[in-house]
Amino acid sequence: LTILDRNPYQLIYDIKGIGFNKADQLARNIGIAYNDNERLKAALLYTLEEECIKQGHTYLPINVVIDLTVDVLNYQDEEVIE
C-alpha cells in the first residue's frame, strides 16, 4: 500500500500547502473512517499549529484544544468522546 492508502494525513507533513481539509477530503474519498485515529491526530496537530501561527499561542487549556479540534472535525456534541 502507498502512504496515501495507509494514511493520507501524512501529506500534511510531507507536502507544503496540503492542509487538514485537503487531506481529510482525500481520506474521506478513499474510505478512511470518520473516527480514524490518524484523522483525530491530524486534526489535533492542525488545531495546535493554527492557533500557534495565527494567534501566537504557545499554550492552550485542554478544553479549548478539544473545542477547537471538535470544530475542525465537524463533530456534533453527541459524537465527542473525551
Helices and strands as residue ranges (DSSP letters): H 3-6, H 10-14, H 20-29, H 37-55, H 62-73, G 77-79
